[in-house]
């Protein structure tokens, strides 16, 4: 199937640079981008925002064991300290 797509000049310039750097045709770059978009979105039409960020949750640690229960206390303490 053939598909014609109009893109802003900025995209066209960047696609041309990437194609040159990677030794690909501009159409190869477009196909790769569309494949990634389709793979990420085709079966995820009902994806909730949580599912998009769940891999990030729990990856940072504050060292404060009761932060979840006493977050207001620690927030007000931080605001008073910075004032």
Jmol script that loads the backbone (N, CA, C; Angstrom):
load data "model"
ATOM      1  N   UNK A   1       0.842  -1.180   0.000  1.00  0.00           N
ATOM      2  CA  UNK A   1       0.000   0.000   0.000  1.00  0.00           C
ATOM      3  C   UNK A   1       0.882   1.236   0.000  1.00  0.00           C
ATOM      4  N   UNK A   2       0.508   2.215  -0.745  1.00  0.00           N
ATOM      5  CA  UNK A   2       1.250   3.467  -0.773  1.00  0.00           C
ATOM      6  C   UNK A   2       0.482   4.505   0.025  1.00  0.00           C
ATOM      7  N   UNK A   3       1.210   5.314   0.797  1.00  0.00           N
ATOM      8  CA  UNK A   3       0.603   6.344   1.632  1.00  0.00           C
ATOM      9  C   UNK A   3       1.427   7.606   1.482  1.00  0.00           C
ATOM     10  N   UNK A   4       0.773   8.712   1.211  1.00  0.00           N
ATOM     11  CA  UNK A   4       1.460   9.993   1.095  1.00  0.00           C
ATOM     12  C   UNK A   4       1.142  10.803   2.338  1.00  0.00           C
ATOM     13  N   UNK A   5       2.182  11.330   2.961  1.00  0.00           N
ATOM     14  CA  UNK A   5       2.009  12.085   4.202  1.00  0.00           C
ATOM     15  C   UNK A   5       2.726  13.420   4.074  1.00  0.00           C
ATOM     16  N   UNK A   6       2.058  14.473   4.454  1.00  0.00           N
ATOM     17  CA  UNK A   6       2.688  15.795   4.488  1.00  0.00           C
ATOM     18  C   UNK A   6       3.217  16.031   5.905  1.00  0.00           C
ATOM     19  N   UNK A   7       4.456  16.469   6.003  1.00  0.00           N
ATOM     20  CA  UNK A   7       5.060  16.737   7.306  1.00  0.00           C
ATOM     21  C   UNK A   7       5.653  18.141   7.296  1.00  0.00           C
ATOM     22  N   UNK A   8       5.777  18.756   8.464  1.00  0.00           N
ATOM     23  CA  UNK A   8       6.429  20.068   8.532  1.00  0.00           C
ATOM     24  C   UNK A   8       7.878  19.961   8.047  1.00  0.00           C
ATOM     25  N   UNK A   9       8.410  21.051   7.522  1.00  0.00           N
ATOM     26  CA  UNK A   9       9.793  21.070   7.028  1.00  0.00           C
ATOM     27  C   UNK A   9      10.777  20.579   8.079  1.00  0.00           C
ATOM     28  N   UNK A  10      10.531  20.958   9.323  1.00  0.00           N
ATOM     29  CA  UNK A  10      11.418  20.546  10.424  1.00  0.00           C
ATOM     30  C   UNK A  10      11.517  19.023  10.510  1.00  0.00           C
ATOM     31  N   UNK A  11      10.377  18.336  10.388  1.00  0.00           N
ATOM     32  CA  UNK A  11      10.383  16.879  10.423  1.00  0.00           C
ATOM     33  C   UNK A  11      11.145  16.322   9.233  1.00  0.00           C
ATOM     34  N   UNK A  12      10.873  16.885   8.070  1.00  0.00           N
ATOM     35  CA  UNK A  12      11.527  16.408   6.859  1.00  0.00           C
ATOM     36  C   UNK A  12      13.035  16.509   6.950  1.00  0.00           C
ATOM     37  N   UNK A  13      13.524  17.624   7.487  1.00  0.00           N
ATOM     38  CA  UNK A  13      14.970  17.821   7.640  1.00  0.00           C
ATOM     39  C   UNK A  13      15.564  16.804   8.614  1.00  0.00           C
ATOM     40  N   UNK A  14      14.890  16.593   9.720  1.00  0.00           N
ATOM     41  CA  UNK A  14      15.388  15.641  10.722  1.00  0.00           C
ATOM     42  C   UNK A  14      15.338  14.209  10.204  1.00  0.00           C
ATOM     43  N   UNK A  15      14.277  13.884   9.469  1.00  0.00           N
ATOM     44  CA  UNK A  15      14.182  12.547   8.876  1.00  0.00           C
ATOM     45  C   UNK A  15      15.316  12.330   7.886  1.00  0.00           C
ATOM     46  N   UNK A  16      15.613  13.347   7.092  1.00  0.00           N
ATOM     47  CA  UNK A  16      16.710  13.242   6.113  1.00  0.00           C
ATOM     48  C   UNK A  16      18.046  13.020   6.810  1.00  0.00           C
ATOM     49  N   UNK A  17      18.278  13.723   7.899  1.00  0.00           N
ATOM     50  CA  UNK A  17      19.529  13.564   8.654  1.00  0.00           C
ATOM     51  C   UNK A  17      19.610  12.161   9.243  1.00  0.00           C
ATOM     52  N   UNK A  18      18.529  11.705   9.869  1.00  0.00           N
ATOM     53  CA  UNK A  18      18.523  10.360  10.444  1.00  0.00           C
ATOM     54  C   UNK A  18      18.741   9.293   9.375  1.00  0.00           C
ATOM     55  N   UNK A  19      18.090   9.452   8.239  1.00  0.00           N
ATOM     56  CA  UNK A  19      18.230   8.480   7.159  1.00  0.00           C
ATOM     57  C   UNK A  19      19.683   8.409   6.694  1.00  0.00           C
ATOM     58  N   UNK A  20      20.307   9.560   6.562  1.00  0.00           N
ATOM     59  CA  UNK A  20      21.723   9.601   6.146  1.00  0.00           C
ATOM     60  C   UNK A  20      22.616   8.943   7.199  1.00  0.00           C
ATOM     61  N   UNK A  21      22.386   9.270   8.463  1.00  0.00           N
ATOM     62  CA  UNK A  21      23.213   8.723   9.546  1.00  0.00           C
ATOM     63  C   UNK A  21      23.073   7.205   9.653  1.00  0.00           C
ATOM     64  N   UNK A  22      21.857   6.716   9.426  1.00  0.00           N
ATOM     65  CA  UNK A  22      21.587   5.307   9.629  1.00  0.00           C
ATOM     66  C   UNK A  22      21.704   4.484   8.346  1.00  0.00           C
ATOM     67  N   UNK A  23      21.944   5.159   7.236  1.00  0.00           N
ATOM     68  CA  UNK A  23      22.051   4.444   5.972  1.00  0.00           C
ATOM     69  C   UNK A  23      20.721   3.861   5.512  1.00  0.00           C
ATOM     70  N   UNK A  24      19.642   4.558   5.803  1.00  0.00           N
ATOM     71  CA  UNK A  24      18.301   4.110   5.434  1.00  0.00           C
ATOM     72  C   UNK A  24      17.659   5.114   4.496  1.00  0.00           C
ATOM     73  N   UNK A  25      16.552   4.713   3.904  1.00  0.00           N
ATOM     74  CA  UNK A  25      15.751   5.624   3.099  1.00  0.00           C
ATOM     75  C   UNK A  25      14.792   6.357   4.033  1.00  0.00           C
ATOM     76  N   UNK A  26      14.333   7.520   3.598  1.00  0.00           N
ATOM     77  CA  UNK A  26      13.372   8.271   4.414  1.00  0.00           C
ATOM     78  C   UNK A  26      12.094   7.452   4.631  1.00  0.00           C
ATOM     79  N   UNK A  27      11.705   6.687   3.640  1.00  0.00           N
ATOM     80  CA  UNK A  27      10.509   5.859   3.794  1.00  0.00           C
ATOM     81  C   UNK A  27      10.719   4.773   4.841  1.00  0.00           C
ATOM     82  N   UNK A  28      11.978   4.278   4.981  1.00  0.00           N
ATOM     83  CA  UNK A  28      12.274   3.291   6.030  1.00  0.00           C
ATOM     84  C   UNK A  28      12.059   3.903   7.412  1.00  0.00           C
ATOM     85  N   UNK A  29      12.520   5.147   7.569  1.00  0.00           N
ATOM     86  CA  UNK A  29      12.347   5.850   8.853  1.00  0.00           C
ATOM     87  C   UNK A  29      10.855   6.003   9.153  1.00  0.00           C
ATOM     88  N   UNK A  30      10.084   6.395   8.145  1.00  0.00           N
ATOM     89  CA  UNK A  30       8.635   6.566   8.332  1.00  0.00           C
ATOM     90  C   UNK A  30       7.984   5.238   8.699  1.00  0.00           C
ATOM     91  N   UNK A  31       8.373   4.161   8.036  1.00  0.00           N
ATOM     92  CA  UNK A  31       7.800   2.845   8.352  1.00  0.00           C
ATOM     93  C   UNK A  31       8.134   2.418   9.772  1.00  0.00           C
ATOM     94  N   UNK A  32       9.382   2.648  10.188  1.00  0.00           N
ATOM     95  CA  UNK A  32       9.778   2.290  11.555  1.00  0.00           C
ATOM     96  C   UNK A  32       8.964   3.075  12.586  1.00  0.00           C
ATOM     97  N   UNK A  33       8.784   4.359  12.325  1.00  0.00           N
ATOM     98  CA  UNK A  33       8.020   5.197  13.251  1.00  0.00           C
ATOM     99  C   UNK A  33       6.564   4.749  13.318  1.00  0.00           C
ATOM    100  N   UNK A  34       5.982   4.450  12.159  1.00  0.00           N
ATOM    101  CA  UNK A  34       4.588   4.001  12.149  1.00  0.00           C
ATOM    102  C   UNK A  34       4.445   2.646  12.822  1.00  0.00           C
ATOM    103  N   UNK A  35       5.400   1.757  12.605  1.00  0.00           N
ATOM    104  CA  UNK A  35       5.354   0.437  13.239  1.00  0.00           C
ATOM    105  C   UNK A  35       5.364   0.582  14.752  1.00  0.00           C
ATOM    106  N   UNK A  36       6.266   1.432  15.261  1.00  0.00           N
ATOM    107  CA  UNK A  36       6.346   1.631  16.707  1.00  0.00           C
ATOM    108  C   UNK A  36       5.032   2.207  17.240  1.00  0.00           C
ATOM    109  N   UNK A  37       4.474   3.189  16.548  1.00  0.00           N
ATOM    110  CA  UNK A  37       3.222   3.795  16.977  1.00  0.00           C
ATOM    111  C   UNK A  37       2.094   2.764  16.997  1.00  0.00           C
ATOM    112  N   UNK A  38       2.005   1.974  15.945  1.00  0.00           N
ATOM    113  CA  UNK A  38       0.956   0.949  15.860  1.00  0.00           C
ATOM    114  C   UNK A  38       1.139  -0.090  16.954  1.00  0.00           C
ATOM    115  N   UNK A  39       2.379  -0.566  17.148  1.00  0.00           N
ATOM    116  CA  UNK A  39       2.644  -1.574  18.176  1.00  0.00           C
ATOM    117  C   UNK A  39       2.262  -1.078  19.569  1.00  0.00           C
ATOM    118  N   UNK A  40       2.536   0.199  19.837  1.00  0.00           N
ATOM    119  CA  UNK A  40       2.258   0.749  21.160  1.00  0.00           C
ATOM    120  C   UNK A  40       0.786   1.084  21.380  1.00  0.00           C
ATOM    121  N   UNK A  41       0.044   1.308  20.304  1.00  0.00           N
ATOM    122  CA  UNK A  41      -1.313   1.827  20.470  1.00  0.00           C
ATOM    123  C   UNK A  41      -2.441   0.964  19.927  1.00  0.00           C
ATOM    124  N   UNK A  42      -2.176   0.047  19.037  1.00  0.00           N
ATOM    125  CA  UNK A  42      -3.247  -0.680  18.367  1.00  0.00           C
ATOM    126  C   UNK A  42      -4.117  -1.466  19.332  1.00  0.00           C
ATOM    127  N   UNK A  43      -3.518  -2.219  20.224  1.00  0.00           N
ATOM    128  CA  UNK A  43      -4.295  -3.027  21.170  1.00  0.00           C
ATOM    129  C   UNK A  43      -4.491  -2.344  22.506  1.00  0.00           C
ATOM    130  N   UNK A  44      -4.008  -1.117  22.633  1.00  0.00           N
ATOM    131  CA  UNK A  44      -4.085  -0.402  23.903  1.00  0.00           C
ATOM    132  C   UNK A  44      -5.070   0.754  23.841  1.00  0.00           C
ATOM    133  N   UNK A  45      -6.156   0.591  23.105  1.00  0.00           N
ATOM    134  CA  UNK A  45      -7.110   1.687  22.974  1.00  0.00           C
ATOM    135  C   UNK A  45      -7.773   2.026  24.300  1.00  0.00           C
ATOM    136  N   UNK A  46      -7.729   1.112  25.241  1.00  0.00           N
ATOM    137  CA  UNK A  46      -8.351   1.363  26.541  1.00  0.00           C
ATOM    138  C   UNK A  46      -7.307   1.478  27.652  1.00  0.00           C
ATOM    139  N   UNK A  47      -6.091   1.829  27.280  1.00  0.00           N
ATOM    140  CA  UNK A  47      -5.030   1.975  28.270  1.00  0.00           C
ATOM    141  C   UNK A  47      -5.336   3.163  29.174  1.00  0.00           C
ATOM    142  N   UNK A  48      -5.271   2.927  30.470  1.00  0.00           N
ATOM    143  CA  UNK A  48      -5.475   4.019  31.412  1.00  0.00           C
ATOM    144  C   UNK A  48      -4.110   4.651  31.707  1.00  0.00           C
ATOM    145  N   UNK A  49      -4.088   5.915  32.103  1.00  0.00           N
ATOM    146  CA  UNK A  49      -2.812   6.598  32.344  1.00  0.00           C
ATOM    147  C   UNK A  49      -1.877   5.839  33.294  1.00  0.00           C
ATOM    148  N   UNK A  50      -2.438   5.188  34.309  1.00  0.00           N
ATOM    149  CA  UNK A  50      -1.610   4.433  35.258  1.00  0.00           C
ATOM    150  C   UNK A  50      -0.753   3.400  34.543  1.00  0.00           C
ATOM    151  N   UNK A  51      -1.321   2.712  33.569  1.00  0.00           N
ATOM    152  CA  UNK A  51      -0.569   1.669  32.864  1.00  0.00           C
ATOM    153  C   UNK A  51       0.630   2.234  32.112  1.00  0.00           C
ATOM    154  N   UNK A  52       0.538   3.494  31.704  1.00  0.00           N
ATOM    155  CA  UNK A  52       1.644   4.104  30.967  1.00  0.00           C
ATOM    156  C   UNK A  52       2.820   4.462  31.871  1.00  0.00           C
ATOM    157  N   UNK A  53       2.568   4.651  33.163  1.00  0.00           N
ATOM    158  CA  UNK A  53       3.641   5.065  34.071  1.00  0.00           C
ATOM    159  C   UNK A  53       3.946   4.055  35.169  1.00  0.00           C
ATOM    160  N   UNK A  54       3.264   2.915  35.172  1.00  0.00           N
ATOM    161  CA  UNK A  54       3.421   1.979  36.287  1.00  0.00           C
ATOM    162  C   UNK A  54       4.856   1.480  36.435  1.00  0.00           C
ATOM    163  N   UNK A  55       5.620   1.445  35.350  1.00  0.00           N
ATOM    164  CA  UNK A  55       7.015   1.005  35.443  1.00  0.00           C
ATOM    165  C   UNK A  55       7.880   2.008  36.213  1.00  0.00           C
ATOM    166  N   UNK A  56       7.384   3.236  36.389  1.00  0.00           N
ATOM    167  CA  UNK A  56       8.133   4.255  37.119  1.00  0.00           C
ATOM    168  C   UNK A  56       7.820   4.272  38.607  1.00  0.00           C
ATOM    169  N   UNK A  57       6.694   3.711  38.992  1.00  0.00           N
ATOM    170  CA  UNK A  57       6.266   3.779  40.384  1.00  0.00           C
ATOM    171  C   UNK A  57       7.103   2.876  41.275  1.00  0.00           C
ATOM    172  N   UNK A  58       7.453   3.407  42.416  1.00  0.00           N
ATOM    173  CA  UNK A  58       8.222   2.632  43.374  1.00  0.00           C
ATOM    174  C   UNK A  58       9.703   2.578  43.065  1.00  0.00           C
ATOM    175  N   UNK A  59      10.170   3.380  42.119  1.00  0.00           N
ATOM    176  CA  UNK A  59      11.581   3.318  41.755  1.00  0.00           C
ATOM    177  C   UNK A  59      12.433   4.323  42.526  1.00  0.00           C
ATOM    178  N   UNK A  60      11.788   5.266  43.201  1.00  0.00           N
ATOM    179  CA  UNK A  60      12.528   6.244  43.989  1.00  0.00           C
ATOM    180  C   UNK A  60      12.258   5.991  45.463  1.00  0.00           C
ATOM    181  N   UNK A  61      13.252   6.228  46.269  1.00  0.00           N
ATOM    182  CA  UNK A  61      13.093   6.002  47.690  1.00  0.00           C
ATOM    183  C   UNK A  61      13.524   7.249  48.443  1.00  0.00           C
ATOM    184  N   UNK A  62      12.688   7.711  49.376  1.00  0.00           N
ATOM    185  CA  UNK A  62      12.994   8.923  50.133  1.00  0.00           C
ATOM    186  C   UNK A  62      13.755   8.611  51.409  1.00  0.00           C
ATOM    187  N   UNK A  63      13.638   7.379  51.895  1.00  0.00           N
ATOM    188  CA  UNK A  63      14.249   7.025  53.159  1.00  0.00           C
ATOM    189  C   UNK A  63      13.341   7.316  54.347  1.00  0.00           C
ATOM    190  N   UNK A  64      12.190   7.906  54.087  1.00  0.00           N
ATOM    191  CA  UNK A  64      11.228   8.219  55.142  1.00  0.00           C
ATOM    192  C   UNK A  64      10.155   7.142  55.122  1.00  0.00           C
ATOM    193  N   UNK A  65      10.126   6.332  56.169  1.00  0.00           N
ATOM    194  CA  UNK A  65       9.251   5.163  56.190  1.00  0.00           C
ATOM    195  C   UNK A  65       7.764   5.496  56.241  1.00  0.00           C
ATOM    196  N   UNK A  66       7.383   6.602  56.905  1.00  0.00           N
ATOM    197  CA  UNK A  66       5.961   6.920  57.045  1.00  0.00           C
ATOM    198  C   UNK A  66       5.531   8.087  56.149  1.00  0.00           C
ATOM    199  N   UNK A  67       6.243   8.309  55.068  1.00  0.00           N
ATOM    200  CA  UNK A  67       5.939   9.433  54.182  1.00  0.00           C
ATOM    201  C   UNK A  67       4.519   9.354  53.631  1.00  0.00           C
ATOM    202  N   UNK A  68       4.047   8.173  53.309  1.00  0.00           N
ATOM    203  CA  UNK A  68       2.688   8.010  52.788  1.00  0.00           C
ATOM    204  C   UNK A  68       1.628   8.450  53.777  1.00  0.00           C
ATOM    205  N   UNK A  69       1.819   8.156  55.055  1.00  0.00           N
ATOM    206  CA  UNK A  69       0.834   8.492  56.076  1.00  0.00           C
ATOM    207  C   UNK A  69       0.971   9.938  56.551  1.00  0.00           C
ATOM    208  N   UNK A  70       2.199  10.451  56.583  1.00  0.00           N
ATOM    209  CA  UNK A  70       2.437  11.779  57.157  1.00  0.00           C
ATOM    210  C   UNK A  70       2.956  12.780  56.134  1.00  0.00           C
ATOM    211  N   UNK A  71       2.517  12.640  54.893  1.00  0.00           N
ATOM    212  CA  UNK A  71       3.035  13.511  53.841  1.00  0.00           C
ATOM    213  C   UNK A  71       2.770  14.992  54.109  1.00  0.00           C
ATOM    214  N   UNK A  72       1.606  15.329  54.700  1.00  0.00           N
ATOM    215  CA  UNK A  72       1.312  16.734  55.001  1.00  0.00           C
ATOM    216  C   UNK A  72       2.306  17.298  56.023  1.00  0.00           C
ATOM    217  N   UNK A  73       2.635  16.511  57.002  1.00  0.00           N
ATOM    218  CA  UNK A  73       3.593  16.932  58.020  1.00  0.00           C
ATOM    219  C   UNK A  73       4.945  17.249  57.377  1.00  0.00           C
ATOM    220  N   UNK A  74       5.431  16.329  56.561  1.00  0.00           N
ATOM    221  CA  UNK A  74       6.742  16.534  55.942  1.00  0.00           C
ATOM    222  C   UNK A  74       6.725  17.676  54.935  1.00  0.00           C
ATOM    223  N   UNK A  75       5.616  17.859  54.235  1.00  0.00           N
ATOM    224  CA  UNK A  75       5.500  18.950  53.285  1.00  0.00           C
ATOM    225  C   UNK A  75       5.513  20.292  53.998  1.00  0.00           C
ATOM    226  N   UNK A  76       4.729  20.418  55.080  1.00  0.00           N
ATOM    227  CA  UNK A  76       4.708  21.687  55.819  1.00  0.00           C
ATOM    228  C   UNK A  76       6.063  21.959  56.479  1.00  0.00           C
ATOM    229  N   UNK A  77       6.731  20.911  56.943  1.00  0.00           N
ATOM    230  CA  UNK A  77       8.057  21.058  57.531  1.00  0.00           C
ATOM    231  C   UNK A  77       9.049  21.585  56.474  1.00  0.00           C
ATOM    232  N   UNK A  78       8.963  21.063  55.273  1.00  0.00           N
ATOM    233  CA  UNK A  78       9.837  21.494  54.179  1.00  0.00           C
ATOM    234  C   UNK A  78       9.556  22.942  53.790  1.00  0.00           C
ATOM    235  N   UNK A  79       8.266  23.324  53.744  1.00  0.00           N
ATOM    236  CA  UNK A  79       7.900  24.699  53.380  1.00  0.00           C
ATOM    237  C   UNK A  79       8.415  25.665  54.438  1.00  0.00           C
ATOM    238  N   UNK A  80       8.260  25.327  55.735  1.00  0.00           N
ATOM    239  CA  UNK A  80       8.730  26.196  56.806  1.00  0.00           C
ATOM    240  C   UNK A  80      10.241  26.344  56.767  1.00  0.00           C
ATOM    241  N   UNK A  81      10.934  25.263  56.442  1.00  0.00           N
ATOM    242  CA  UNK A  81      12.395  25.279  56.384  1.00  0.00           C
ATOM    243  C   UNK A  81      12.885  26.182  55.265  1.00  0.00           C
ATOM    244  N   UNK A  82      12.201  26.141  54.108  1.00  0.00           N
ATOM    245  CA  UNK A  82      12.615  26.921  52.946  1.00  0.00           C
ATOM    246  C   UNK A  82      12.224  28.397  53.049  1.00  0.00           C
ATOM    247  N   UNK A  83      11.318  28.745  53.974  1.00  0.00           N
ATOM    248  CA  UNK A  83      10.850  30.130  54.094  1.00  0.00           C
ATOM    249  C   UNK A  83      11.816  31.000  54.826  1.00  0.00           C
TER     250      UNK A  83
END
end "model"
wireframe off; spacefill off
backbone 0.3
color backbone group
